Amino acid sequence: MVDKDLILAKAGSVKRHLNRVFEKRNTDLRTFLKDIDIQESILFNIQMAVQNCIDIAAHIISDEGFGVPGSTNEMFYLLEENGYLDNEITEKMVKAVGLRNLVVHEYSKIDLDRIFEVAQKDIADLNEYLKSIFNKLGLADK
């Protein structure tokens, strides 16, 4: 059985990190590209928000006995297969994990133009993810 209190706590962390992104993103691209403090704050908070979404997925998969995912991305496909997510949200979360991996592991130079775009628009995908999880778990009023 899924520990709903744990899900709510992790979701609270996601929302706190998203709020930090929302606070820091209110700038233009030119300012963003010149201000390393804004860049680092946004990067860190995106990383942490996505990590907490991954933690939620891992907890559900473990508690529900959905199997052992071969990768982080596979976690979201398992949630989709079991009715927690639709395909659109699954694909958005896979992209979010890819971005998180770039930030965490510094696989390549970070595209700051893309980070700015994520902070302005794509970051809302994490709220869609939480809404889907909450709906499936009967937490829609939280």
C-alpha positions in Angstrom: 0.0 0.0 0.0 1.3 3.4 -1.0 2.2 5.6 2.0 0.2 8.7 1.1 1.8 10.8 3.8 5.2 10.2 2.2 3.8 11.1 -1.2 2.3 14.3 0.2 5.6 15.2 1.9 7.6 14.6 -1.3 5.0 16.6 -3.3 5.4 19.4 -0.8 9.1 19.4 -1.5 8.4 19.5 -5.3 6.1 22.5 -4.8 8.7 24.4 -2.6 11.3 23.9 -5.3 8.9 24.9 -8.0 8.0 28.1 -6.1 11.7 29.0 -5.9 11.9 28.6 -9.7 8.8 30.7 -10.1 10.4 33.4 -7.9 13.7 33.5 -9.8 12.4 33.2 -13.3 10.9 36.6 -13.5 13.7 38.1 -15.6 14.5 38.4 -19.2 16.8 36.0 -21.1 19.6 38.5 -21.3 19.7 39.1 -17.5 19.4 35.3 -16.9 22.4 34.6 -19.1 24.5 37.1 -17.2 23.5 36.3 -13.6 25.1 33.1 -12.4 23.2 33.3 -9.1 19.8 33.2 -10.8 21.1 30.4 -13.1 22.3 28.3 -10.2 19.2 28.8 -8.1 17.0 27.8 -11.0 19.2 24.8 -11.9 19.3 23.5 -8.3 15.6 23.9 -7.8 14.7 22.2 -11.1 17.1 19.4 -10.2 15.6 18.9 -6.7 12.0 19.1 -7.9 12.6 16.4 -10.5 14.4 14.3 -8.0 11.5 14.4 -5.7 9.2 13.4 -8.6 11.6 10.4 -9.2 11.4 9.6 -5.4 7.6 9.6 -5.6 7.7 7.2 -8.6 10.1 4.9 -6.9 8.0 4.7 -3.8 4.8 3.9 -5.7 6.5 1.3 -7.8 8.1 -0.4 -4.7 4.9 -0.3 -2.6 2.7 -1.5 -5.4 5.1 -4.2 -6.5 5.3 -3.0 -10.2 8.7 -4.7 -10.6 12.2 -3.4 -10.8 12.7 -0.7 -13.3 15.9 -0.9 -15.4 16.3 2.9 -15.4 14.9 6.0 -14.0 13.0 6.7 -17.2 11.4 3.2 -17.0 9.8 4.2 -13.6 7.5 6.6 -15.4 6.6 4.0 -18.1 5.7 1.6 -15.3 3.5 4.3 -13.7 1.9 4.8 -17.1 1.3 1.0 -17.6 -0.4 0.9 -14.2 -2.7 3.8 -14.8 -0.9 6.5 -12.8 0.1 8.6 -15.8 -1.0 9.2 -19.4 1.5 9.0 -22.2 1.9 12.7 -22.6 2.9 13.2 -18.9 5.1 10.2 -19.1 7.1 11.6 -22.0 7.4 15.0 -20.3 8.8 13.3 -17.2 11.3 11.3 -19.2 12.5 14.7 -20.7 12.6 16.2 -17.2 14.8 13.3 -16.0 17.1 13.8 -19.0 17.5 17.4 -18.1 18.1 16.5 -14.5 20.8 14.1 -15.5 22.5 16.7 -17.6 22.6 19.1 -14.6 23.6 16.5 -12.0 26.2 14.6 -14.1 27.3 17.5 -16.3 27.3 15.2 -19.3 27.7 18.2 -21.6 27.7 22.0 -21.4 24.3 23.1 -20.1 22.2 25.0 -22.7 21.2 28.1 -20.6 18.8 29.2 -23.3 17.0 25.9 -22.8 17.1 26.1 -19.0 15.5 29.6 -19.3 12.7 28.1 -21.5 12.2 25.3 -19.1 11.9 27.7 -16.2 9.4 29.8 -18.1 7.2 27.1 -19.5 8.1 23.4 -19.1 8.4 23.5 -15.3 4.6 23.3 -15.1 4.8 19.7 -16.3 5.8 18.7 -12.8 2.6 20.0 -11.4 0.7 17.9 -14.1 2.6 14.9 -12.8 1.7 15.6 -9.2 -2.0 16.1 -10.2 -2.0 12.7 -12.0 -0.5 10.9 -9.0 -2.9 12.6 -6.6 -5.9 11.7 -8.7 -4.8 8.0 -8.9 -4.3 7.9 -5.1 -7.5 9.8 -4.2 -5.5 12.8 -3.0 -7.1 15.3 -5.5 -8.3 17.6 -2.8 -4.8 18.1 -1.3 
